Amino acid sequence: MEWKMKKLMTDFWKNEEGITAIEYAMLGVAMAVGLTAIMGSSADGAEKGFLGSLKSAFTSIAGKISGAGS
């Protein structure tokens, strides 16, 4: 009986089916968290990071263009 349990545990440990799917899932989660941190907005709706800087730059450019026509 003991050798069956040892064989069962050894077979389970060596089984690599499904490992690739788990690795891809972990990679996907890491990428989603990274992109959210870089491009996302905060919980209060204030834009920050890359998107906040981009919006601020376009607002500044739009203000300068409309001010130049006056």
C-alpha positions in Angstrom: 0.0 0.0 0.0 2.8 2.4 0.8 4.5 2.0 -2.5 1.2 2.8 -4.3 1.0 6.1 -2.4 4.6 6.9 -3.1 4.0 6.1 -6.8 0.9 8.2 -6.8 2.7 11.2 -5.3 5.6 10.8 -7.7 3.4 10.7 -10.7 1.5 13.7 -9.4 4.7 15.7 -8.9 6.0 14.8 -12.4 2.7 15.6 -14.2 3.1 18.9 -16.1 -0.2 19.0 -17.9 -1.9 22.4 -17.3 1.3 24.1 -16.2 1.4 26.2 -19.4 -2.1 27.5 -18.9 -1.3 28.5 -15.3 1.9 30.3 -16.5 -0.1 32.2 -19.2 -2.7 33.2 -16.7 -0.1 34.5 -14.3 1.5 36.4 -17.1 -1.8 37.9 -18.2 -2.6 39.0 -14.7 0.8 40.6 -14.3 0.4 42.5 -17.6 -3.1 43.7 -16.6 -1.9 45.0 -13.3 1.1 46.7 -14.9 -1.0 48.4 -17.6 -3.6 49.5 -15.1 -0.8 51.0 -13.0 0.7 52.8 -15.9 -2.4 53.9 -17.9 -5.3 53.6 -15.4 -7.1 56.1 -13.3 -7.4 56.2 -9.5 -10.4 55.1 -7.5 -11.7 58.7 -7.2 -11.8 59.1 -11.0 -8.8 61.4 -11.2 -6.7 60.5 -14.1 -3.0 59.8 -13.3 0.0 58.2 -14.9 0.4 58.2 -18.7 -3.2 58.9 -19.6 -3.4 61.8 -17.1 -0.2 63.3 -18.5 -1.5 62.9 -22.1 -4.8 64.5 -21.3 -3.0 67.4 -19.5 -0.7 67.9 -22.5 -3.6 68.0 -25.0 -5.5 70.4 -22.8 -2.5 72.7 -22.6 -2.0 72.6 -26.4 -5.7 73.2 -27.0 -5.6 76.2 -24.7 -2.6 77.7 -26.5 -4.1 77.1 -29.9 -7.4 78.8 -29.0 -5.5 81.6 -27.3 -3.4 82.2 -30.4 -6.5 82.9 -32.5 -7.6 85.8 -30.2 
